[in-house]
Amino acid sequence: MARKYFYDNGEEKIGPVSGADLLRLRAGGDIGDDTWVRRADSSTWRPLASVNLREEEEELHNPGLLRLLLRSGLLGPLLLFILGLGVFIVVAVGLLQVMWPVLLVLFILWIFSRALR
């Protein structure tokens, strides 16, 4: 699925057209680098010279991990899991700092009980 764009020829806004169509129009001289374009899923108009059509198409077909997580809806649950894991680690470390003498005594008693058998 190719991205779609609109372009402004000075009289009207035309589109949606593909990025390949924009490249062909620019090569044919119908539009120039100063032609204003916007993606169909955006409201921001930019000069064609500032739009890297090949890079945008590549990013669409090979999205990064963050974009995949955003699309799948897994970013929220993943962040909650990481936050929960962080809280668990902080609590566990805090308990170990307080409880280490008790745990040491229990470990020594366990070692003695194993040795006496």
Order of alpha helices (4+ residues) and beta strands (2+ residues): beta-beta-alpha-beta-beta-alpha-alpha-alpha
